[in-house]
């Protein structure tokens, strides 16, 4: 195991269809090992001076640190939002076999 470091990358989408489409593309590109798509949630935020309340779908991607820059660029390029949330969280402790699987899935030789 290379111990590259595992990241959990969080974002939101306006709907499940766009979340599934983009998650599938990122898995095929080997930028993420998998994506967990959560059901619709309510988001309250301010955008362009107006407080808004809208339904969104949350997604948690699993990847390795070395793929984050390309993942972020590709995610933003495909994302329907002008300014998508792309938040990477370090996974401090990851079960060894699961980490190995993530590293294999995100390897360009994988």
MDTraj code that builds the backbone (N, CA, C; nanometers):
import mdtraj as md
import numpy as np

residues = "UNK UNK UNK UNK UNK UNK UNK UNK UNK UNK UNK UNK UNK UNK UNK UNK UNK UNK UNK UNK UNK UNK UNK UNK UNK UNK UNK UNK UNK UNK UNK UNK UNK UNK UNK UNK UNK UNK UNK UNK UNK UNK UNK UNK UNK UNK UNK UNK UNK UNK UNK UNK UNK UNK UNK UNK UNK UNK UNK UNK UNK UNK UNK UNK UNK UNK UNK UNK UNK UNK UNK UNK UNK UNK UNK UNK UNK UNK UNK UNK UNK UNK UNK UNK UNK UNK UNK UNK UNK UNK UNK UNK UNK UNK UNK UNK UNK UNK UNK UNK UNK UNK UNK UNK UNK UNK UNK UNK UNK UNK".split()
xyz = np.array([
    [0.0854, -0.1175, 0.0000],
    [0.0000, 0.0000, 0.0000],
    [0.0896, 0.1232, 0.0000],
    [0.0604, 0.2190, -0.0863],
    [0.1476, 0.3345, -0.1035],
    [0.1261, 0.4436, -0.0005],
    [0.0158, 0.4396, 0.0733],
    [-0.0132, 0.5393, 0.1753],
    [-0.0129, 0.6812, 0.1199],
    [-0.0767, 0.6995, 0.0046],
    [-0.0875, 0.8314, -0.0581],
    [-0.1757, 0.9261, 0.0211],
    [-0.2639, 0.8727, 0.0972],
    [-0.3618, 0.9538, 0.1679],
    [-0.4943, 0.9509, 0.0951],
    [-0.5972, 0.9197, 0.1703],
    [-0.7319, 0.9112, 0.1151],
    [-0.8051, 1.0413, 0.1447],
    [-0.8779, 1.0901, 0.0462],
    [-0.9609, 1.2086, 0.0627],
    [-1.1063, 1.1725, 0.0408],
    [-1.1913, 1.2374, 0.1160],
    [-1.3341, 1.2331, 0.0943],
    [-1.3683, 1.3711, 0.0377],
    [-1.4224, 1.3768, -0.0817],
    [-1.4506, 1.5041, -0.1477],
    [-1.6028, 1.5221, -0.1544],
    [-1.6483, 1.6303, -0.0931],
    [-1.7913, 1.6585, -0.0826],
    [-1.8320, 1.7664, -0.1818],
    [-1.9496, 1.7465, -0.2418],
    [-2.0104, 1.8484, -0.3264],
    [-2.1610, 1.8292, -0.3261],
    [-2.2314, 1.9232, -0.3862],
    [-2.3763, 1.9122, -0.4013],
    [-2.4133, 1.9354, -0.5472],
    [-2.5292, 1.8803, -0.5840],
    [-2.5828, 1.8960, -0.7186],
    [-2.7283, 1.9392, -0.7093],
    [-2.7823, 1.9970, -0.8156],
    [-2.9219, 2.0399, -0.8118],
    [-3.0210, 1.9234, -0.8167],
    [-2.9754, 1.8070, -0.8667],
    [-3.0660, 1.6934, -0.8795],
    [-2.9867, 1.5630, -0.8878],
    [-3.0578, 1.4526, -0.8683],
    [-2.9949, 1.3207, -0.8680],
    [-2.9395, 1.2832, -1.0057],
    [-3.0074, 1.3232, -1.1114],
    [-2.9632, 1.2877, -1.2465],
    [-2.8245, 1.3444, -1.2771],
    [-2.8029, 1.4723, -1.2479],
    [-2.6705, 1.5304, -1.2751],
    [-2.5658, 1.4697, -1.1825],
    [-2.6023, 1.4401, -1.0576],
    [-2.5080, 1.3770, -0.9650],
    [-2.4648, 1.2402, -1.0174],
    [-2.5601, 1.1598, -1.0617],
    [-2.5284, 1.0261, -1.1134],
    [-2.4445, 1.0329, -1.2396],
    [-2.4815, 1.1230, -1.3295],
    [-2.4089, 1.1340, -1.4572],
    [-2.2628, 1.1713, -1.4336],
    [-2.2406, 1.2730, -1.3527],
    [-2.1041, 1.3204, -1.3298],
    [-2.0250, 1.2206, -1.2452],
    [-2.0882, 1.1594, -1.1465],
    [-2.0197, 1.0577, -1.0652],
    [-1.9736, 0.9419, -1.1535],
    [-2.0590, 0.8985, -1.2444],
    [-2.0229, 0.7895, -1.3354],
    [-1.9032, 0.8286, -1.4225],
    [-1.9043, 0.9499, -1.4745],
    [-1.7928, 0.9968, -1.5570],
    [-1.6617, 0.9984, -1.4776],
    [-1.6668, 1.0454, -1.3535],
    [-1.5455, 1.0554, -1.2721],
    [-1.4921, 0.9182, -1.2319],
    [-1.5818, 0.8217, -1.2097],
    [-1.5383, 0.6839, -1.1820],
    [-1.4715, 0.6261, -1.3067],
    [-1.5325, 0.6465, -1.4235],
    [-1.4750, 0.5953, -1.5486],
    [-1.3379, 0.6556, -1.5776],
    [-1.3189, 0.7818, -1.5387],
    [-1.1892, 0.8480, -1.5575],
    [-1.0868, 0.8079, -1.4519],
    [-1.1288, 0.7260, -1.3549],
    [-1.0445, 0.6805, -1.2444],
    [-0.9975, 0.7947, -1.1551],
    [-1.0781, 0.9001, -1.1497],
    [-1.0472, 1.0109, -1.0596],
    [-1.1035, 0.9865, -0.9210],
    [-1.2054, 0.9018, -0.9126],
    [-1.2633, 0.8617, -0.7845],
    [-1.2869, 0.7112, -0.7875],
    [-1.2796, 0.6501, -0.6693],
    [-1.3074, 0.5077, -0.6601],
    [-1.4575, 0.4830, -0.6574],
    [-1.5301, 0.5697, -0.5891],
    [-1.6747, 0.5576, -0.5825],
    [-1.7352, 0.6888, -0.5363],
    [-1.8669, 0.6951, -0.5462],
    [-1.9405, 0.8136, -0.5032],
    [-2.0629, 0.7682, -0.4268],
    [-2.0877, 0.8311, -0.3146],
    [-2.2117, 0.8093, -0.2401],
    [-2.3023, 0.9278, -0.2676],
    [-2.4187, 0.8997, -0.3216],
    [-2.5147, 1.0045, -0.3545],
    [-2.6257, 1.0002, -0.2504],
    [-2.6409, 1.1107, -0.1793],
    [-2.7397, 1.1203, -0.0731],
    [-2.8694, 1.1770, -0.1282],
    [-2.9788, 1.1461, -0.0624],
    [-3.1095, 1.1960, -0.1034],
    [-3.1182, 1.3473, -0.0946],
    [-3.2276, 1.3976, -0.1444],
    [-3.2488, 1.5419, -0.1469],
    [-3.2474, 1.5986, -0.0051],
    [-3.1780, 1.7087, 0.0099],
    [-3.1693, 1.7807, 0.1369],
    [-3.2033, 1.9263, 0.1101],
    [-3.2289, 2.0002, 0.2141],
    [-3.2587, 2.1421, 0.1992],
    [-3.1326, 2.2222, 0.2256],
    [-3.0981, 2.3102, 0.1346],
    [-2.9833, 2.4002, 0.1512],
    [-3.0343, 2.5433, 0.1604],
    [-2.9842, 2.6155, 0.2591],
    [-3.0168, 2.7571, 0.2758],
    [-2.8853, 2.8325, 0.2669],
    [-2.8790, 2.9283, 0.1763],
    [-2.7543, 3.0004, 0.1506],
    [-2.7857, 3.1372, 0.0901],
    [-2.6838, 3.2218, 0.0916],
    [-2.6980, 3.3509, 0.0254],
    [-2.6209, 3.3475, -0.1050],
    [-2.6845, 3.3907, -0.2119],
    [-2.6208, 3.3957, -0.3435],
    [-2.6637, 3.5245, -0.4114],
    [-2.5659, 3.6038, -0.4500],
    [-2.5878, 3.7307, -0.5186],
    [-2.6851, 3.8202, -0.4403],
    [-2.6617, 3.8260, -0.3085],
    [-2.7372, 3.9160, -0.2224],
    [-2.8745, 3.8679, -0.1811],
    [-2.9109, 3.7472, -0.2176],
    [-3.0440, 3.6954, -0.1865],
    [-3.0320, 3.5640, -0.1096],
    [-3.1039, 3.5522, 0.0013],
    [-3.1076, 3.4264, 0.0753],
    [-3.2016, 3.3316, 0.0025],
    [-3.1516, 3.2120, -0.0232],
    [-3.2287, 3.1136, -0.0989],
    [-3.2439, 2.9847, -0.0193],
    [-3.3472, 2.9116, -0.0503],
    [-3.3714, 2.7789, 0.0068],
    [-3.4070, 2.6869, -0.1087],
    [-3.3252, 2.5838, -0.1294],
    [-3.3457, 2.4938, -0.2424],
    [-3.3104, 2.3515, -0.2046],
    [-3.3679, 2.2583, -0.2765],
    [-3.3313, 2.1183, -0.2612],
    [-3.2037, 2.0893, -0.3384],
    [-3.1159, 2.0123, -0.2778],
    [-2.9918, 1.9703, -0.3431],
    [-2.9650, 1.8244, -0.3069],
    [-2.8778, 1.7623, -0.3838],
    [-2.8342, 1.6254, -0.3601],
    [-2.6866, 1.6308, -0.3232],
    [-2.6506, 1.5734, -0.2093],
    [-2.5114, 1.5708, -0.1660],
    [-2.4396, 1.4485, -0.2210],
    [-2.3104, 1.4659, -0.2517],
    [-2.2291, 1.3550, -0.3011],
    [-2.0967, 1.3546, -0.2263],
    [-2.0536, 1.2342, -0.1880],
    [-1.9248, 1.2157, -0.1230],
    [-1.8419, 1.1219, -0.2097],
    [-1.7324, 1.1748, -0.2651],
    [-1.6429, 1.0969, -0.3497],
    [-1.5261, 1.0456, -0.2663],
    [-1.4775, 0.9246, -0.2974],
    [-1.3565, 0.8711, -0.2344],
    [-1.2454, 0.8699, -0.3379],
    [-1.1311, 0.9279, -0.3014],
    [-1.0183, 0.9352, -0.3939],
    [-0.8881, 0.9393, -0.3160],
    [-0.7784, 0.9520, -0.3885],
    [-0.6467, 0.9680, -0.3270],
    [-0.6009, 1.1125, -0.3465],
    [-0.5172, 1.1562, -0.2563],
    [-0.4687, 1.2944, -0.2568],
    [-0.4076, 1.3333, -0.3922],
    [-0.3342, 1.2429, -0.4539],
    [-0.2645, 1.2751, -0.5796],
    [-0.3600, 1.3015, -0.6960],
    [-0.4863, 1.2637, -0.6837],
    [-0.5825, 1.2850, -0.7914],
    [-0.6692, 1.4090, -0.7699],
    [-0.6531, 1.4771, -0.6547],
    [-0.7449, 1.5857, -0.6204],
    [-0.7429, 1.7020, -0.7187],
    [-0.6282, 1.7482, -0.7608],
    [-0.6224, 1.8661, -0.8493],
    [-0.6961, 1.8380, -0.9800],
    [-0.6715, 1.7230, -1.0392],
    [-0.7389, 1.6878, -1.1650],
    [-0.8873, 1.6631, -1.1386],
    [-0.9195, 1.5951, -1.0294],
    [-1.0594, 1.5717, -0.9936],
    [-1.1341, 1.7035, -0.9789],
    [-1.0771, 1.7963, -0.9067],
    [-1.1410, 1.9258, -0.8849],
    [-1.1651, 1.9982, -1.0169],
    [-1.0652, 1.9983, -1.1029],
    [-1.0784, 2.0644, -1.2330],
    [-1.1882, 1.9993, -1.3172],
    [-1.1882, 1.8664, -1.3233],
    [-1.2877, 1.7945, -1.4036],
    [-1.4281, 1.8082, -1.3446],
    [-1.4384, 1.8052, -1.2130],
    [-1.5680, 1.8208, -1.1477],
    [-1.6255, 1.9594, -1.1761],
    [-1.5436, 2.0616, -1.1609],
    [-1.5910, 2.1985, -1.1866],
    [-1.6281, 2.2194, -1.3331],
    [-1.5545, 2.1578, -1.4244],
    [-1.5828, 2.1720, -1.5676],
    [-1.7165, 2.1086, -1.6060],
    [-1.7548, 2.0017, -1.5366],
    [-1.8782, 1.9299, -1.5680],
    [-1.9976, 1.9779, -1.4857],
    [-1.9716, 2.0454, -1.3776],
    [-2.0743, 2.0794, -1.2805],
    [-2.1715, 2.1840, -1.3330],
    [-2.3012, 2.1693, -1.3047],
    [-2.3976, 2.2676, -1.3530],
    [-2.3953, 2.4006, -1.2771],
    [-2.3358, 2.4039, -1.1575],
    [-2.3312, 2.5288, -1.0810],
    [-2.2156, 2.6161, -1.1264],
    [-2.2345, 2.7465, -1.1196],
    [-2.1289, 2.8426, -1.1510],
    [-2.0138, 2.8309, -1.0512],
    [-2.0465, 2.8127, -0.9243],
    [-1.9461, 2.8002, -0.8185],
    [-1.9800, 2.6782, -0.7326],
    [-1.9413, 2.5584, -0.7774],
    [-1.9750, 2.4399, -0.6986],
    [-1.8898, 2.4291, -0.5720],
    [-1.9495, 2.3699, -0.4696],
    [-1.8737, 2.3368, -0.3487],
    [-1.7878, 2.2157, -0.3814],
    [-1.6582, 2.2277, -0.3609],
    [-1.5675, 2.1142, -0.3759],
    [-1.4784, 2.1182, -0.2515],
    [-1.5113, 2.0315, -0.1561],
    [-1.4452, 2.0341, -0.0261],
    [-1.3781, 1.8991, -0.0021],
    [-1.2464, 1.8995, 0.0125],
    [-1.1712, 1.7766, 0.0373],
    [-1.1433, 1.7630, 0.1864],
    [-1.1756, 1.6464, 0.2391],
    [-1.1520, 1.6164, 0.3797],
    [-1.0543, 1.5003, 0.3890],
    [-0.9482, 1.5183, 0.4668],
    [-0.8532, 1.4093, 0.4881],
    [-0.9191, 1.2980, 0.5671],
    [-0.9005, 1.1760, 0.5227],
    [-0.9482, 1.0590, 0.5976],
    [-0.8328, 1.0151, 0.6867],
    [-0.8411, 1.0474, 0.8134],
    [-0.7311, 1.0224, 0.9066],
    [-0.7040, 0.8739, 0.9261],
    [-0.8075, 0.7947, 0.9288],
    [-0.7927, 0.6508, 0.9511],
    [-0.8802, 0.5770, 0.8521],
    [-0.8182, 0.4912, 0.7731],
    [-0.8916, 0.4153, 0.6715],
    [-0.8513, 0.2687, 0.6842],
    [-0.9491, 0.1815, 0.6844],
    [-0.9201, 0.0383, 0.6916],
    [-0.8295, 0.0007, 0.5745],
    [-0.7303, -0.0787, 0.6031],
    [-0.6220, -0.1106, 0.5090],
    [-0.6710, -0.1651, 0.3745],
    [-0.7615, -0.2609, 0.3755],
    [-0.8104, -0.3192, 0.2498],
    [-0.8917, -0.2191, 0.1690],
    [-0.9700, -0.1367, 0.2374],
    [-1.0488, -0.0343, 0.1688],
    [-0.9570, 0.0698, 0.1068],
    [-0.8538, 0.1113, 0.1786],
    [-0.7573, 0.2072, 0.1241],
    [-0.6893, 0.1499, 0.0013],
    [-0.6509, 0.0247, 0.0078],
    [-0.5862, -0.0402, -0.1064],
    [-0.6792, -0.0414, -0.2280],
    [-0.8076, -0.0684, -0.2040],
    [-0.9051, -0.0696, -0.3133],
    [-0.9191, 0.0690, -0.3761],
    [-0.9275, 0.1734, -0.2940],
    [-0.9378, 0.3098, -0.3457],
    [-0.8149, 0.3438, -0.4286],
    [-0.6978, 0.3090, -0.3781],
    [-0.5740, 0.3365, -0.4521],
    [-0.5706, 0.2625, -0.5854],
    [-0.6161, 0.1379, -0.5871],
    [-0.6196, 0.0598, -0.7112],
    [-0.7186, 0.1200, -0.8108],
    [-0.8372, 0.1570, -0.7628],
    [-0.9412, 0.2111, -0.8504],
    [-0.9035, 0.3463, -0.9103],
    [-0.8211, 0.4229, -0.8422],
    [-0.7840, 0.5553, -0.8914],
    [-0.6478, 0.5567, -0.9583],
    [-0.5903, 0.4401, -0.9745],
    [-0.4626, 0.4281, -1.0442],
    [-0.4882, 0.4246, -1.1939],
    [-0.4111, 0.5032, -1.2699],
    [-0.4301, 0.5042, -1.4156],
    [-0.3976, 0.3678, -1.4757],
    [-0.3194, 0.2854, -1.4043],
    [-0.2879, 0.1514, -1.4517],
    [-0.3913, 0.0499, -1.4025],
    [-0.4818, 0.0968, -1.3103],
    [-0.5799, 0.0078, -1.2467],
    [-0.6784, -0.0446, -1.3420],
])
top = md.Topology()
chain = top.add_chain()
for i, resn in enumerate(residues, 1):
    res = top.add_residue(resn, chain, resSeq=i)
    for name in ("N", "CA", "C"):
        top.add_atom(name, md.element.get_by_symbol(name[0]), res)
traj = md.Trajectory(xyz[None], top)
